[in-house]
């Protein structure tokens, strides 16, 4: 791609872009039912994007054809990162980035630039600089990379800083932070705005899809930066999900609270990996996660759209990063559409397609293998005739006004963990399909757990991480096995002050009775060896002016 003619004005460039994209971004009528994803997305006022790798873009026609026909937004998977664009100081290379931008321009697609300042994939020469030289190098890099595409009508937005928080919601102690302090974030945004006054500038991170400690830290940072006049225009929620874990809590509500700050929201790197081998049950769960993410974005006006991190399992980062896992995308390795592609299509087409028929009622569950903290349930499977396919089951405790979820599964059995000893449970099962329809509740089964603590005693220590006028985050809540035998499941109870309510949680399932909250382990952190520990967290709301926090933490 030749160098850009800097004499062009941004106004003329944007005029050209709108003319090129009019058929996709401003359709006069709804898209046909069988239309490509991009047409349905445009009809809903959203983009549907994908990340492109330059190798298959150059060498595989099937890859190019699907990338062109299905998506109206493109992100370079690696070609715009620092190690690709400035491998040595002052030596800029744009061959890969130009190829992606040229492809997008030829196919009427927008480009989201990814990424300018990140602790990973940044050359060693940057990391070894002192503070003054590092700040100057950062500003020059942004000026050159963003400036190159400032007049290009296809390139409309950038991830300015990427992954600035660790998993606990603290600012990551990267070389950027250790050398420059927190100010590097604001400096990067100001440099990007100077390089392109019209581009939308985003902050991007993972594990911030739902309401949790990390997304709350992101919320607080964005609010602070905008209060200082720093040009943060949008928040990117990456969306690297896993079918074996639960769908993040309160995704739509999380998007909306960022929108209420006055920023655009987008899902920037969506994929849903699974433990291999792939099967129909995992496909159904994956499809449901894709559908639920799309529906959350559709429900929030300020959510601009969704970018899937690739589109074919033939070219995916997942197997190399998560051994034994894969099949994370909407097309398989032979470019055949998967149930996930149907789920995305039907959600964009409107309300999950034409499937409004719920699955049949599951059979009455039978309980076996009941211990102090676990129980295995089996039931006769449901069937689904609506066309979207059976997506799985949820197990609930019959408990009056609220029936908390105790577990979920892809098939007609589940082992519940984290139950309370010497406690009577009455539970039922519901099935769900790929369009989000839920079956009626099954008949209930009652069982009583054995006495004992599930293998040994435990302790709990809770830390209030952050507070604001009408809420707070408690993270981490650390559960430690202090016994001589392994723990197979744990339960933590604590008391909320009057008027307080839990609004979100992570790494545990919380249920509330009055002001007493019971937290039970997730399936993946139930087992604790002697001396082993795990953590969870939660967010709560409270009346304005109230400064009280929970008390009476106990573990069993």
C-alpha positions as CSV (number, residue, x, y, z in Angstrom):
1,X,0.0,0.0,0.0
2,X,1.5,3.3,-1.0
3,X,2.1,6.2,1.5
4,X,-0.9,8.3,2.2
5,X,-1.4,11.7,0.5
6,X,-1.4,14.0,3.5
7,X,-3.0,16.7,1.5
8,X,-6.4,15.0,1.7
9,X,-8.7,16.4,4.4
10,X,-10.4,14.3,6.9
11,X,-13.7,15.7,5.8
12,X,-13.3,14.4,2.3
13,X,-12.0,11.1,3.5
14,X,-15.1,10.6,5.7
15,X,-17.3,11.5,2.9
16,X,-15.8,8.8,0.7
17,X,-16.1,6.3,3.6
18,X,-19.8,7.0,4.0
19,X,-20.4,6.6,0.3
20,X,-18.6,3.3,0.3
21,X,-20.3,1.9,3.4
22,X,-23.8,3.2,2.8
23,X,-25.2,-0.1,1.7
24,X,-24.0,-1.7,4.9
25,X,-24.1,0.9,7.7
26,X,-27.3,2.7,6.8
27,X,-29.7,0.2,5.2
28,X,-33.1,1.5,4.2
29,X,-34.8,-1.9,5.0
30,X,-34.0,-4.8,7.2
31,X,-31.6,-7.4,5.9
32,X,-33.0,-10.6,4.4
33,X,-33.3,-13.5,6.8
34,X,-30.4,-15.4,5.1
35,X,-28.1,-12.4,4.7
36,X,-24.5,-12.2,5.9
37,X,-23.7,-11.2,9.4
38,X,-22.6,-7.7,8.4
39,X,-25.9,-6.9,6.8
40,X,-27.9,-8.0,9.9
41,X,-25.5,-6.0,12.1
42,X,-25.8,-2.9,10.0
43,X,-29.6,-3.2,10.1
44,X,-29.4,-3.1,13.9
45,X,-27.0,-0.1,13.8
46,X,-24.0,-2.2,14.9
47,X,-20.8,-3.6,13.5
48,X,-19.8,-7.2,13.5
49,X,-16.0,-7.6,13.1
50,X,-13.2,-10.0,13.0
51,X,-9.5,-10.1,13.7
52,X,-7.4,-10.9,10.6
53,X,-4.1,-12.7,10.4
54,X,-1.9,-11.6,7.5
55,X,-0.7,-15.1,6.6
56,X,-4.0,-16.6,5.6
57,X,-5.2,-13.3,4.3
58,X,-2.5,-13.5,1.7
59,X,-2.6,-17.2,1.1
60,X,-6.2,-18.7,1.5
61,X,-9.0,-17.7,-0.7
62,X,-11.7,-19.2,1.6
63,X,-10.3,-17.1,4.4
64,X,-10.4,-13.9,2.3
65,X,-13.9,-14.6,1.0
66,X,-15.5,-15.1,4.4
67,X,-13.7,-12.2,5.9
68,X,-15.0,-10.0,3.1
69,X,-18.6,-11.2,3.0
70,X,-19.4,-11.7,6.7
71,X,-17.9,-8.7,8.5
72,X,-18.1,-4.9,8.3
73,X,-15.3,-4.2,10.7
74,X,-11.7,-5.5,10.8
75,X,-8.9,-5.6,13.4
76,X,-5.4,-6.6,12.7
77,X,-4.6,-9.5,14.9
78,X,-0.9,-8.7,15.2
79,X,0.2,-6.5,12.3
80,X,-0.4,-3.1,14.1
81,X,1.3,-4.0,17.4
82,X,4.6,-2.4,18.4
83,X,6.8,-5.4,17.6
84,X,5.4,-5.5,14.1
85,X,5.4,-1.7,13.3
86,X,8.6,-0.5,15.1
87,X,10.9,-3.5,15.8
88,X,13.9,-1.3,16.3
89,X,13.9,2.3,17.4
90,X,12.9,4.7,14.6
91,X,12.6,1.9,12.0
92,X,8.9,1.6,11.1
93,X,7.5,-1.2,8.9
94,X,3.8,-1.1,7.8
95,X,3.6,-3.9,5.2
96,X,1.2,-6.1,7.3
97,X,-0.8,-3.2,8.6
98,X,-1.2,-1.7,5.1
99,X,-2.4,-5.1,3.8
100,X,-5.1,-5.2,6.4
101,X,-6.2,-1.6,5.8
102,X,-6.1,-2.2,2.0
103,X,-8.3,-5.3,2.3
104,X,-10.8,-3.4,4.5
105,X,-11.0,-0.5,2.1
106,X,-11.6,-2.8,-0.9
107,X,-14.5,-4.5,1.0
108,X,-16.2,-1.5,2.5
109,X,-15.1,-2.3,6.1
110,X,-14.0,-0.1,9.0
111,X,-10.6,-0.8,10.7
112,X,-10.0,-0.7,14.5
113,X,-6.3,-0.2,15.2
114,X,-4.9,-2.7,17.8
115,X,-2.8,-1.8,19.8
116,X,-0.5,1.1,20.6
117,X,0.7,0.7,24.2
118,X,0.8,-2.8,25.7
119,X,3.1,-4.6,28.1
120,X,3.3,-7.6,25.7
121,X,4.6,-7.8,22.2
122,X,6.7,-4.6,22.8
123,X,10.4,-4.8,21.8
124,X,13.1,-5.1,24.4
125,X,14.6,-1.8,23.3
126,X,11.5,0.0,24.6
127,X,11.5,-1.8,27.9
128,X,15.2,-0.9,28.6
129,X,14.7,2.8,28.2
130,X,14.8,5.3,31.1
131,X,11.7,7.4,32.0
132,X,12.4,10.4,29.8
133,X,13.4,8.3,26.8
134,X,10.6,5.9,27.2
135,X,7.9,8.6,27.4
136,X,9.4,10.2,24.2
137,X,9.5,6.9,22.4
138,X,5.9,6.2,23.3
139,X,4.8,9.6,22.0
140,X,6.8,9.2,18.8
141,X,5.5,5.7,18.2
142,X,1.9,6.8,18.5
143,X,2.5,9.8,16.3
144,X,4.0,7.7,13.6
145,X,1.5,4.8,13.7
146,X,-1.7,6.7,14.2
147,X,-0.5,9.6,12.0
148,X,0.1,7.2,9.1
149,X,-3.6,6.3,9.0
150,X,-5.1,9.6,10.2
151,X,-6.3,10.6,6.8
152,X,-7.4,7.1,5.8
153,X,-11.2,6.8,5.9
154,X,-11.2,3.1,6.8
155,X,-9.2,3.5,10.1
156,X,-11.7,5.0,12.5
157,X,-10.6,3.9,16.0
158,X,-7.7,2.6,18.1
159,X,-6.9,0.6,21.2
160,X,-4.7,3.2,22.8
161,X,-3.7,1.3,26.0
162,X,-4.3,-2.4,26.4
163,X,-4.6,-4.5,29.6
164,X,-3.5,-2.0,32.2
165,X,-5.0,-4.0,35.1
166,X,-4.1,-7.3,36.8
167,X,-6.7,-9.9,37.6
168,X,-7.4,-8.4,41.0
169,X,-8.2,-4.9,39.6
170,X,-4.9,-3.3,40.5
171,X,-2.9,-1.4,37.9
172,X,-0.6,-3.9,36.3
173,X,3.1,-3.5,37.4
174,X,4.3,-3.6,33.8
175,X,7.5,-1.9,32.6
176,X,5.3,1.0,31.6
177,X,3.9,1.5,35.1
178,X,7.2,0.8,36.8
179,X,9.1,3.3,34.7
180,X,6.5,6.0,34.1
181,X,3.8,5.5,36.8
182,X,0.1,5.8,36.1
183,X,0.6,8.9,34.0
184,X,1.6,6.9,30.9
185,X,-2.1,6.1,30.3
186,X,-3.2,9.7,30.0
187,X,-0.1,10.6,28.0
188,X,-0.8,7.9,25.5
189,X,-4.4,9.1,25.0
190,X,-3.3,12.7,24.6
191,X,-0.6,11.6,22.0
192,X,-3.2,9.6,20.1
193,X,-5.6,12.5,20.0
194,X,-2.8,14.8,18.7
195,X,-2.0,12.3,16.0
196,X,-5.6,11.9,14.8
197,X,-8.2,14.4,16.2
198,X,-11.1,12.4,14.7
199,X,-10.3,8.8,15.6
200,X,-12.2,7.1,18.5
201,X,-9.8,6.3,21.3
202,X,-10.3,3.2,23.4
203,X,-9.0,1.5,26.5
204,X,-9.2,-2.3,26.3
205,X,-8.9,-5.2,28.8
206,X,-10.0,-8.8,29.4
207,X,-12.1,-10.3,32.3
208,X,-14.1,-7.0,32.4
209,X,-17.2,-8.2,30.6
210,X,-19.4,-8.5,33.7
211,X,-19.5,-6.6,36.9
212,X,-16.5,-7.6,39.1
213,X,-13.5,-6.0,40.8
214,X,-11.5,-5.6,37.6
215,X,-14.3,-4.0,35.6
216,X,-15.1,-1.7,38.6
217,X,-11.4,-0.7,38.6
218,X,-11.7,0.0,34.9
219,X,-14.9,2.0,35.5
220,X,-13.2,4.1,38.2
221,X,-10.2,4.8,35.9
222,X,-12.3,5.8,33.0
223,X,-14.4,8.1,35.1
224,X,-11.2,9.7,36.6
225,X,-9.5,10.1,33.2
226,X,-12.5,11.7,31.6
227,X,-12.8,14.0,34.7
228,X,-9.3,15.2,33.9
229,X,-10.1,15.9,30.3
230,X,-8.2,12.9,29.0
231,X,-9.8,11.9,25.6
232,X,-11.0,8.4,26.4
233,X,-13.9,7.8,24.0
234,X,-14.6,4.1,24.4
235,X,-14.1,1.0,26.5
236,X,-13.3,-2.4,25.0
237,X,-14.4,-5.5,26.7
238,X,-12.4,-8.3,25.2
239,X,-14.7,-11.3,25.8
240,X,-12.3,-14.3,25.9
241,X,-14.8,-16.7,27.4
242,X,-14.8,-20.5,28.1
243,X,-17.7,-22.9,27.7
244,X,-16.6,-24.8,30.8
245,X,-17.1,-21.7,33.0
246,X,-20.2,-19.8,33.7
247,X,-21.2,-16.8,31.5
248,X,-20.1,-13.6,33.1
249,X,-22.6,-11.9,35.4
250,X,-24.4,-8.7,34.5
251,X,-22.8,-8.1,31.1
252,X,-25.6,-5.8,29.9
253,X,-25.6,-3.8,33.1
254,X,-21.8,-3.5,33.0
255,X,-22.0,-2.1,29.4
256,X,-24.7,0.3,30.5
257,X,-22.8,1.7,33.5
258,X,-19.8,2.6,31.1
259,X,-22.3,4.1,28.6
260,X,-23.6,6.3,31.4
261,X,-20.1,7.8,31.7
262,X,-20.5,9.1,28.2
263,X,-18.3,6.6,26.4
264,X,-18.9,4.1,23.6
265,X,-18.7,0.4,24.5
266,X,-17.6,-2.5,22.3
267,X,-16.8,-6.2,22.6
268,X,-13.3,-6.3,21.0
269,X,-12.0,-9.9,21.1
270,X,-14.8,-12.3,21.5
271,X,-14.2,-16.1,21.4
272,X,-15.5,-19.0,23.4
273,X,-13.1,-21.8,23.9
274,X,-13.9,-25.3,25.1
275,X,-12.1,-28.3,26.5
276,X,-11.4,-30.7,23.6
277,X,-12.8,-32.8,22.1
278,X,-15.6,-30.8,20.7
279,X,-19.1,-32.3,21.1
280,X,-22.8,-31.2,20.6
281,X,-23.3,-30.2,24.2
282,X,-20.2,-27.9,24.2
283,X,-21.2,-26.5,20.8
284,X,-24.6,-25.6,22.3
285,X,-23.1,-23.9,25.3
286,X,-20.7,-22.0,23.1
287,X,-23.5,-20.9,20.9
288,X,-25.5,-19.6,23.9
289,X,-22.5,-17.6,25.1
290,X,-22.1,-16.0,21.7
291,X,-25.8,-15.2,21.5
292,X,-25.9,-13.8,25.0
293,X,-23.0,-11.5,24.2
294,X,-24.6,-10.2,21.1
295,X,-27.9,-9.7,22.8
296,X,-26.3,-7.7,25.6
297,X,-24.7,-5.4,23.0
298,X,-27.9,-5.0,21.1
299,X,-29.7,-4.0,24.3
300,X,-27.3,-1.1,25.0
301,X,-27.4,1.8,22.5
302,X,-23.9,2.9,23.2
303,X,-22.5,-0.6,22.4
304,X,-21.1,-0.1,18.9
305,X,-20.6,-3.7,18.0
306,X,-18.7,-6.9,18.5
307,X,-15.4,-8.1,17.1
308,X,-14.8,-11.9,17.0
309,X,-11.1,-12.7,17.5
310,X,-10.8,-14.6,14.3
311,X,-13.6,-16.6,12.7
312,X,-12.2,-20.0,11.8
313,X,-10.8,-22.7,14.1
314,X,-8.1,-23.2,11.5
315,X,-6.4,-20.0,12.6
316,X,-6.9,-19.4,16.4
317,X,-4.6,-18.3,19.2
318,X,-6.4,-20.6,21.7
319,X,-4.8,-24.0,21.4
320,X,-1.2,-22.6,21.8
321,X,-2.2,-20.6,24.8
322,X,-4.6,-23.0,26.5
323,X,-3.3,-26.6,26.0
324,X,-6.1,-29.1,25.5
325,X,-8.6,-26.3,24.6
326,X,-9.8,-24.9,21.3
327,X,-12.7,-24.8,18.8
328,X,-13.4,-21.2,20.0
329,X,-14.7,-19.6,16.8
330,X,-17.9,-19.6,14.7
331,X,-16.5,-21.5,11.7
332,X,-14.6,-24.9,12.1
333,X,-11.2,-25.6,10.8
334,X,-12.7,-26.5,7.3
335,X,-14.6,-23.2,7.1
336,X,-17.9,-24.8,7.9
337,X,-20.4,-22.8,10.0
338,X,-20.9,-24.0,13.6
339,X,-24.0,-23.5,15.8
340,X,-22.2,-20.4,17.2
341,X,-22.4,-18.8,13.8
342,X,-26.1,-19.5,13.7
343,X,-26.5,-18.0,17.1
344,X,-24.7,-14.8,16.1
345,X,-26.7,-14.6,12.9
346,X,-30.1,-15.2,14.6
347,X,-29.4,-12.7,17.4
348,X,-28.4,-10.0,14.9
349,X,-31.4,-10.9,12.7
350,X,-33.7,-10.2,15.7
351,X,-34.5,-11.9,18.9
352,X,-32.8,-15.3,18.3
353,X,-34.4,-16.0,14.9
354,X,-37.8,-17.7,14.7
355,X,-37.3,-20.1,17.6
356,X,-39.8,-19.3,20.3
357,X,-40.4,-22.9,21.4
358,X,-38.9,-23.9,24.7
359,X,-37.4,-27.3,25.3
360,X,-39.5,-30.0,26.9
361,X,-39.5,-30.3,30.7
362,X,-36.6,-32.4,32.0
363,X,-37.3,-35.5,34.0
364,X,-37.4,-35.5,37.8
365,X,-33.9,-35.5,39.1
366,X,-32.5,-38.3,41.2
367,X,-29.9,-37.7,43.8
368,X,-27.0,-40.0,44.6
369,X,-23.5,-39.8,46.1
370,X,-24.6,-37.3,48.7
371,X,-21.8,-36.1,51.0
372,X,-21.4,-33.2,53.4
373,X,-20.8,-30.8,50.5
374,X,-21.6,-32.6,47.2
375,X,-24.4,-34.4,45.5
376,X,-24.8,-36.0,42.1
377,X,-28.1,-35.4,40.2
378,X,-29.3,-37.3,37.0
379,X,-32.5,-36.8,35.1
380,X,-34.2,-37.7,31.8
381,X,-33.1,-35.4,29.0
382,X,-35.2,-32.7,27.4
383,X,-35.8,-32.4,23.7
384,X,-35.9,-29.2,21.6
385,X,-38.0,-28.8,18.5
386,X,-37.6,-25.1,17.9
387,X,-34.5,-25.3,15.7
388,X,-31.9,-23.6,17.9
389,X,-30.8,-26.8,19.6
390,X,-30.6,-27.8,23.3
391,X,-28.0,-25.6,25.0
392,X,-27.9,-27.2,28.5
393,X,-29.5,-27.3,31.9
394,X,-29.5,-25.3,35.1
395,X,-30.1,-26.7,38.6
396,X,-32.0,-24.5,41.2
397,X,-32.8,-24.8,44.9
398,X,-36.4,-24.3,45.7
399,X,-36.3,-21.5,48.2
400,X,-39.4,-19.4,48.2
401,X,-39.2,-16.0,46.5
402,X,-35.8,-16.6,45.0
403,X,-34.5,-19.9,43.8
404,X,-30.6,-19.7,43.5
405,X,-28.8,-21.6,40.8
406,X,-26.7,-24.3,42.3
407,X,-25.1,-25.6,39.1
408,X,-25.3,-26.0,35.3
409,X,-24.4,-28.7,32.8
410,X,-24.4,-29.5,29.1
411,X,-26.0,-32.9,29.6
412,X,-28.6,-34.6,31.9
413,X,-26.4,-34.9,35.0
414,X,-24.3,-32.7,37.3
415,X,-22.4,-33.0,40.5
416,X,-23.2,-30.1,42.8
417,X,-20.4,-28.9,45.0
418,X,-20.0,-26.3,47.8
419,X,-23.2,-27.5,49.6
420,X,-23.6,-26.9,53.3
421,X,-23.3,-29.8,55.7
422,X,-26.3,-31.2,57.5
423,X,-28.7,-29.2,55.3
424,X,-31.9,-30.2,53.5
425,X,-32.0,-29.3,49.8
426,X,-35.0,-29.4,47.5
427,X,-33.9,-28.9,43.9
428,X,-35.3,-28.8,40.3
429,X,-33.9,-28.6,36.8
430,X,-34.7,-26.4,33.8
431,X,-33.4,-26.8,30.2
432,X,-32.5,-24.0,27.9
433,X,-32.1,-23.8,24.1
434,X,-29.8,-21.8,21.8
435,X,-32.4,-19.0,21.5
436,X,-32.6,-18.5,25.2
437,X,-35.9,-20.2,25.7
438,X,-36.2,-22.0,29.1
439,X,-38.3,-25.1,29.8
440,X,-40.7,-25.4,32.7
441,X,-39.2,-26.6,35.9
442,X,-38.9,-30.3,36.5
443,X,-40.3,-32.0,39.5
444,X,-38.2,-31.5,42.6
445,X,-36.1,-34.0,44.5
446,X,-35.1,-33.5,48.2
447,X,-31.9,-34.7,49.9
448,X,-30.0,-33.9,53.1
449,X,-26.2,-33.5,53.1
450,X,-24.2,-35.4,55.7
451,X,-22.7,-33.8,58.7
452,X,-19.0,-32.7,58.6
453,X,-17.0,-30.1,56.8
454,X,-16.1,-31.8,53.6
455,X,-12.6,-33.0,54.6
456,X,-11.2,-30.3,57.0
457,X,-11.7,-26.9,58.4
458,X,-11.1,-23.6,56.5
459,X,-10.6,-19.9,57.3
460,X,-11.7,-16.9,55.4
461,X,-10.2,-13.4,55.2
462,X,-12.0,-10.6,53.3
463,X,-10.5,-7.3,52.0
464,X,-12.5,-4.2,51.0
465,X,-10.7,-3.2,47.8
466,X,-12.6,0.0,46.9
467,X,-15.5,2.1,48.0
468,X,-17.6,4.9,46.6
469,X,-20.7,6.8,47.6
470,X,-23.2,4.1,47.2
471,X,-21.2,0.9,46.8
472,X,-18.0,-1.1,47.3
473,X,-16.0,-4.1,46.1
474,X,-14.8,-6.8,48.4
475,X,-11.8,-8.5,46.8
476,X,-10.1,-10.8,47.5
477,X,-12.1,-13.0,49.9
478,X,-9.4,-15.7,50.5
479,X,-10.5,-19.2,51.6
480,X,-7.7,-21.4,53.0
481,X,-7.9,-25.1,53.8
482,X,-6.3,-25.3,57.3
483,X,-7.0,-28.9,57.8
484,X,-4.9,-32.0,57.2
485,X,-7.2,-33.5,54.5
486,X,-8.3,-32.1,51.1
487,X,-11.4,-30.0,51.0
488,X,-13.9,-30.9,48.3
489,X,-16.1,-27.9,48.3
490,X,-16.4,-24.9,50.6
491,X,-19.1,-22.4,51.8
492,X,-18.6,-18.9,53.2
493,X,-21.3,-17.0,55.0
494,X,-21.3,-13.3,56.0
495,X,-23.7,-10.6,57.0
496,X,-24.7,-7.5,54.9
497,X,-25.5,-4.3,56.8
498,X,-29.1,-3.2,56.6
499,X,-30.0,-1.7,53.2
500,X,-27.1,-3.3,51.4
501,X,-27.5,-5.7,48.5
502,X,-25.0,-7.8,46.4
503,X,-24.9,-6.6,42.8
504,X,-22.3,-8.9,41.3
505,X,-19.9,-11.7,42.2
506,X,-17.1,-13.7,40.6
507,X,-15.4,-17.1,41.3
508,X,-18.3,-18.1,43.6
509,X,-22.1,-18.5,43.5
510,X,-23.8,-16.2,46.0
511,X,-27.3,-16.4,47.4
512,X,-29.0,-14.1,49.9
513,X,-31.5,-14.8,52.7
514,X,-32.4,-11.6,54.5
515,X,-29.0,-10.0,55.2
516,X,-27.2,-13.3,55.3
517,X,-25.1,-14.1,52.2
518,X,-23.9,-17.6,51.4
519,X,-21.0,-18.0,48.9
520,X,-20.4,-21.4,47.4
521,X,-17.4,-22.4,45.4
522,X,-17.5,-22.5,41.6
523,X,-16.8,-25.9,40.0
524,X,-13.3,-25.0,39.1
525,X,-12.2,-23.9,42.6
526,X,-14.0,-26.5,44.8
527,X,-11.0,-28.7,45.6
528,X,-8.4,-27.3,48.0
529,X,-5.4,-29.4,49.2
530,X,-4.2,-29.0,52.8
531,X,-2.8,-25.5,53.0
532,X,-4.3,-24.6,49.6
533,X,-6.3,-21.4,49.0
534,X,-8.5,-19.7,46.5
535,X,-10.2,-16.4,46.2
536,X,-13.5,-14.9,45.2
537,X,-15.0,-11.4,45.2
538,X,-18.3,-9.5,45.1
539,X,-19.7,-6.0,44.6
540,X,-22.5,-4.5,46.7
541,X,-24.7,-1.4,46.7
542,X,-25.7,0.6,49.8
543,X,-27.6,3.8,50.7
544,X,-25.8,7.0,49.9
545,X,-23.7,8.2,52.9
546,X,-23.5,4.8,54.5
547,X,-20.0,3.6,55.0
548,X,-20.6,0.2,56.6
549,X,-19.3,-3.0,55.1
550,X,-20.1,-6.7,55.6
551,X,-19.0,-8.6,58.7
552,X,-19.2,-12.0,60.4
553,X,-17.3,-13.9,57.7
554,X,-17.3,-17.7,58.4
555,X,-16.1,-20.7,56.4
556,X,-17.3,-24.2,56.5
